[in-house]
Amino acid sequence: MPKVDHFAFEVSDIDKSISFYTEILGLKLLFKQLDEVHHEVFAFLELDGGNLELLQALDKDNEPTSFKKHEIKQPYCPHIAIKTENMEKLISKLESKKVTIIKGPLEIPGKVKWVYVSDPDSNIIEFVQWL
């Protein structure tokens, strides 16, 4: 059975994004690396079941022209989903850290709860609690 190795997000400020994912979401920084060949800096953060790669272009010709704000248009919304064991505790932590909840929490009673937030570059993260 194939397994996921990693997901990747483009970011505008890798240090700000690393802080968001480690300090607020609790991911572990595995490493940060300068890639002089491709004029970028990237970092890998540990997720259970795969990793998250953050990429920041250092060359203006290679840099995204803008980081557009994503909208939740289910079911066609690019995002990653991360499991949580306690949705209420997670939401309290997110609110205390001033993370904007962009949709939810939503629930199918007795089955699943989920909520959507965005990172500093408007990449969408869904948190899921299976009941």
ZAKOLKOL-861254 format. One line per 5 residues: number of its first residue (from 0); their letters; for each residue x, y, z of C-alpha. Coordinates in steps of 0.1 Angstrom, whole numbers, plus 5000, padded with zeros to 4 digits. Layout:
NUM) a) X Y Z  ... $
This chain:
0) mpkvd) 5000 5000 5000  5015 5034 4990  5020 5059 5019  5021 5097 5018  5056 5111 5022 $
5) hfafe) 5048 5148 5023  5026 5177 5013  5040 5211 5002  5029 5247 5006  5045 5278 4991 $
10) vsdid) 5051 5305 5017  5062 5341 5016  5082 5341 5049  5095 5306 5059  5104 5316 5094 $
15) ksisf) 5070 5330 5101  5054 5299 5087  5077 5276 5107  5066 5295 5139  5030 5291 5129 $
20) yteil) 5032 5253 5123  5055 5245 5153  5043 5270 5180  5006 5271 5172  4999 5237 5156 $
25) glkll) 5026 5216 5174  5044 5202 5144  5081 5193 5148  5107 5210 5126  5129 5183 5110 $
30) fkqld) 5152 5206 5091  5154 5239 5072  5177 5240 5041  5189 5266 5016  5188 5253 4980 $
35) evhhe) 5212 5276 4961  5206 5257 4928  5168 5265 4928  5171 5298 4947  5148 5287 4975 $
40) vfafl) 5147 5278 5011  5126 5249 5023  5118 5232 5055  5103 5198 5065  5079 5195 5095 $
45) eldgg) 5069 5162 5110  5033 5151 5108  5021 5116 5118  5016 5097 5086  5037 5121 5064 $
50) nlell) 5055 5154 5065  5047 5190 5055  5072 5208 5033  5073 5246 5033  5089 5263 5002 $
55) qaldk) 5100 5300 4999  5114 5313 4966  5144 5335 4970  5146 5346 4934  5121 5373 4924 $
60) dnept) 5117 5356 4890  5107 5323 4907  5085 5339 4934  5047 5336 4932  5032 5369 4921 $
65) sfkkh) 5008 5368 4949  4994 5346 4976  4957 5346 4969  4933 5341 4997  4917 5307 4993 $
70) eikqp) 4880 5304 4997  4862 5274 5011  4841 5261 4981  4834 5225 4991  4841 5200 4979 $
75) ycphi) 4867 5215 4956  4890 5233 4981  4927 5225 4981  4938 5218 5017  4955 5193 5040 $
80) aikte) 4935 5177 5068  4951 5169 5102  4935 5146 5128  4928 5159 5163  4917 5140 5194 $
85) nmekl) 4899 5169 5210  4882 5196 5188  4871 5218 5217  4906 5220 5231  4921 5226 5197 $
90) iskle) 4897 5254 5189  4904 5271 5223  4942 5270 5215  4937 5283 5180  4915 5312 5193 $
95) skkvt) 4940 5320 5221  4968 5323 5194  4945 5345 5173  4943 5320 5144  4913 5328 5123 $
100) iikgp) 4887 5300 5119  4874 5304 5084  4847 5277 5085  4832 5256 5113  4833 5239 5136 $
105) leipg) 4810 5216 5117  4797 5182 5128  4779 5151 5116  4765 5140 5150  4781 5108 5163 $
110) kvkwv) 4805 5106 5133  4829 5135 5127  4837 5171 5136  4858 5194 5115  4870 5230 5113 $
115) yvsdp) 4890 5250 5087  4917 5276 5094  4944 5293 5073  4981 5297 5077  4999 5331 5073 $
120) dsnii) 4998 5326 5035  4961 5316 5033  4969 5279 5028  4939 5260 5042  4942 5235 5070 $
125) efvqw) 4913 5213 5080  4913 5197 5115  4892 5165 5118  4880 5146 5149  4865 5112 5142 $
130) l) 4839 5104 5169 $
